[in-house]
Amino acid sequence: MSAPTNLAEGSKRMGRGDYARFLNIAEGSLAETEYLLMVGRDLGYFAVKSYIGPQKEIKDISKMLHGLRKAVEGDR
């Protein structure tokens, strides 16, 4: 919930710098989600096969967020 919440909040900020900061926070939240997914897998809460799809989605979303943040930052 944290990553999309930060995206929503950042999108309503007045300046590009603020928006970029919230995008970066969302990137951090996504990294936390990836870690928790790995812990769940390692502790055997779900099958390793169940990990692959969500982990790929996290990687894809992470790349998109990074690209968006870089575009919003511009030539700073």
Contact map, one row per residue, 1 for C-alpha under 8 A:
1111100000000000000000000000000000000000000000000000000000000000000000000000
1111110000000000000000000100100000000000000000000000000000000000000000000000
1111111000000000000000001111110000000000000000000000000000000000000000000000
1111111100000000000000000100000000000000000000000000000000000000000000000000
1111111110000000000000000100000000000000000000000000000000000000000000000000
0111111111000000000001101100000000000000000000000000000000000000000000000000
0011111111100000000001100100000000000000000000000000000000000000000000000000
0001111111110000000000000000000000000000000000000000000000000000000000000000
0000111111111000000001000000000000000000000000000000000000000000000000000000
0000011111111000011111100000000000000000000000000000000000000000000000000000
0000001111111000001000000000000000000000000000000000000000000000000000000000
0000000111111100001000000000000000000000000000000000000000000000000000000000
0000000011111111011000000000000000000000000000000000000000000000000000000000
0000000000011111011000000000000000000000000000000000000000000000000000000000
0000000000001111111000000000000000000000000000000000000000000000000000000000
0000000000001111111100000000000000000000000000000000000000000000000000011000
0000000000000011111110000000000000000000000000000000000000000000000000011000
0000000001001111111111000000000000000000000000000000000000000000000000000000
0000000001111111111111100000000000000000000000000000000000000000000000010000
0000000001000001111111110000000000000000000000000000000000000000000011011000
0000000001000000111111111000000000000000000000000000000000000000000000000000
0000011011000000011111111100000000000000000000000000000000000000000000000000
0000011001000000001111111110000000000000000000000000000000000000110110000000
0000000000000000000111111111000000000000000000000000000000000000010010000000
0010010000000000000011111111100000000000000000000000000000000000000000000000
0111111000000000000001111111110000000000000000000000000000000000100000000000
0010000000000000000000111111111000000000000000000000000000000100110000000000
0010000000000000000000011111111100000000000000000000000000000000000000000000
0110000000000000000000001111111110000000000000000000000000000000000000000000
0010000000000000000000000111111111000000000000000000000001000100000000000000
0000000000000000000000000011111111100000000000000000000000000000000000000000
0000000000000000000000000001111111110000000000000000000000000000000000000000
0000000000000000000000000000111111111000000000000000000000000000000000000000
0000000000000000000000000000011111111100000000000000001001000000000000000000
0000000000000000000000000000001111111110000000000000000000000000000000000000
0000000000000000000000000000000111111111000000000000000000000000000000000000
0000000000000000000000000000000011111111100000000010001000000000000000000000
0000000000000000000000000000000001111111110000000010000000000000000000000000
0000000000000000000000000000000000111111111000000000000000000000000000000000
0000000000000000000000000000000000011111111111000000000000000000000000000000
0000000000000000000000000000000000001111111111110010000000000000000000000000
0000000000000000000000000000000000000111111110000000000000000000000000000000
0000000000000000000000000000000000000011111110000000000000000000000000000000
0000000000000000000000000000000000000001111111100000000000000000000000000000
0000000000000000000000000000000000000001111111100000000000000000000000000000
0000000000000000000000000000000000000001100111110110000000000000000000000000
0000000000000000000000000000000000000000100111111110000000000000000000000000
0000000000000000000000000000000000000000100001111111000000000000000000000000
0000000000000000000000000000000000000000000000111111100000000000000000000000
0000000000000000000000000000000000000000000001111111110000000000000000000000
0000000000000000000000000000000000001100100001111111111000000000000000000000
0000000000000000000000000000000000000000000000011111111100000000000000000000
0000000000000000000000000000000000000000000000001111111110000000000000000000
0000000000000000000000000000000000000000000000000111111111000000000000000000
0000000000000000000000000000000001001000000000000011111111100000000000000000
0000000000000000000000000000000000000000000000000001111111110000000000000000
0000000000000000000000000000000000000000000000000000111111111000000000000000
0000000000000000000000000000010001000000000000000000011111111100000000000000
0000000000000000000000000000000000000000000000000000001111111110000000000000
0000000000000000000000000000000000000000000000000000000111111111000000000000
0000000000000000000000000000000000000000000000000000000011111111100000000000
0000000000000000000000000010010000000000000000000000000001111111110000000000
0000000000000000000000000000000000000000000000000000000000111111111000000000
0000000000000000000000000000000000000000000000000000000000011111111100000000
0000000000000000000000100110000000000000000000000000000000001111111110000000
0000000000000000000000110010000000000000000000000000000000000111111111000000
0000000000000000000000000000000000000000000000000000000000000011111111100000
0000000000000000000000100000000000000000000000000000000000000001111111110000
0000000000000000000100110000000000000000000000000000000000000000111111111000
0000000000000000000100000000000000000000000000000000000000000000011111111100
0000000000000000000000000000000000000000000000000000000000000000001111111100
0000000000000001101100000000000000000000000000000000000000000000000111111100
0000000000000001100100000000000000000000000000000000000000000000000011111111
0000000000000000000000000000000000000000000000000000000000000000000001111111
0000000000000000000000000000000000000000000000000000000000000000000000001111
0000000000000000000000000000000000000000000000000000000000000000000000001111
